[in-house]
Amino acid sequence: MEELKFVLKTFAFTCLLIVLMQVKVGGASIESHSFRWLQHSTVSQWIQSAAAGGAMALKNLSGHVKDGVVSTVDGFQEGAHEKAIR
C-alpha cells in the first residue's frame, strides 16, 4: 500500500510540475526557458563533448577488433589451404 501512495504522490507532483512549467514569462514558457538553458549551459556542452569522445573511442575500438578478427580468420584460412595442398 505504501508503494501505491508513493506512486500517486509522485504522479501528482509530476502533474503539478508540468502545469507550472507552462506558465509564460517574457513571452515564452518556463519550460522553453529551461530547455534553452539546458542546451546552452557549460555543463551540457561538456557532457556532449565527452559523449562524442566516447562514441569516437568505441568506433575506433570496434574497427581495431574487426581488423584483428579479419586478419586472424585470414591466417587460419591460409593455414588450412596450405594443409589441403600437402
Order of alpha helices (4+ residues) and beta strands (2+ residues): alpha-beta-beta-alpha-alpha
